[in-house]
């Protein structure tokens, strides 16, 4: 069983920055890929970024060069540093892992004003 709790969302002006956190219950060292997804109003949930246990990162084209994903296994926490935010980044951001079955957090709202 894995519980994921996101935090760090909020309201920010375009061009600003936010840092999201995803705290997992228990150790995450056995979890290979950890992911961020987001869902904007009226749109499907979409992939944002992934980090593997080996530190390999993958990003959606829309956030490449602006967002940075990282993880701290000792703290069982994954992060998403979001810089140069745009209004189109407005969404609920979720963390997601798969260990035997999929696990999602409850999400954290990010709103970017123009």
Secondary structure by P-SEA (a helix, b strand, c coil): cbbbbbcbbbbbcccbbbbbbbbbccccccccccbbbbbcccccccccccccccbbbbbcccccccbbbbbcccccbbbbbbcccccccccbbbbbbbccbbbbccbbbbbbcc
